[in-house]
Amino acid sequence: MASHSIRKKLLAGVAGLAIGLGAASANAALLGVSSILISNAGVPDGWLQVAEFEAYELGTGTNVALAATASAPDSWNGFSTPDKAIDGNTDGNFFNQSVFHEGNPRTGDTLTITLAAVTDLSGFAIYGRTDCCSARDVYNIDFLDAAGATLFSATDVDATAGSDHVARFQFPSQQVPAPGVLALFGLGALLLGARTALRRARLSA
């Protein structure tokens, strides 16, 4: 009788675990992003210029780049500093002081955007320059975790086309646990204990 009762509990637990795992959903997401590195993809003359970069938080759609910090080895002048790439201004006109522009071309400079906290992202947008030289606005973009390891690389991201000179990107889908799925790991441990108890009951019968 005891063996039968344990078997019923074990089967019920397995069913519950299967239902819970089925609740996991596929979402367009990149998990655990700490910083973003943006560089010129090498066209046509190597100058790196970025009007605006937006990074969208998974679930809320909030542009977390607005609360980030931006840095680069140099800038063209005091009106084209790295912070211009995350100030919320997508105008793209250099002379309106809305564009980050590096100080020296063909040096492999990188614009680094460091998020205020490690964040799960659903996608991003990058805006190029609109008043001049927009052919330069093809980018390589690397997304790093807190340890500096590369999570994802987007190459040849083209922000040269259209009147708004923007490239939008949604990350590939991956399994993201639904709320409560993580708690099922505890249930898994319980089921393992129940299976051990069932085996012992069989041996003692």
Phi, psi and omega in degrees: 000316180298320179298319179296319180295317180296320180298319179298317180295320180296315180295320179296320179296318179298319178298316179297321179296318179298319179296316181296317180294330177293341181283346177297139186240151177273121180233149171288111188201151168232116190266141171075039181278131179248322181210161182229133179247127182240129178223160177287137182281004176103011181235147337273343185230007174087354179293135175259121177219134182224122178283317180196144173234132179237136178236123189260123180292136178298132177094317183257333184076005180295138176280095185283350177294336180295334180259008182272179171240150182234142180215156178202158181300328181199173175215160185297316177202185183290351180257003181228040182285163185305327182297342179295340182278352181223031183264002180088357182263112181260016184306314177082002179266114182305321185283353171265012177059043183239014185230133167282136180220123181293162185274333183223135182277163172055033178250004179071025181298150180233136170270121181253125177248117182254118182289154181294333178208156176300129191223145170272128185247147175262335181177186180207168172221144176228132184252136178261181182283142185251339187270341185191153163057033185290344178299342178287342195273061171238125194238152163253131186229123180248137179250124187245152174271184185294337179271359180088007178278144181283123178270324186198143176233129175249119184250151178053046177284115191261113177248031184266342189267159175080167183287335182263355175049058182226143173243129179246145184217134174247132183293152177301155181287145173212162183288124177241120183301134173287159179305133178098342181294321179299327178295338181290343175297324175296321177296323178300319178296322179296319180294323177297320178294322180294322179294322177296319179296322179296318179297318179296322180295324179293320182292328182273352182288000000 
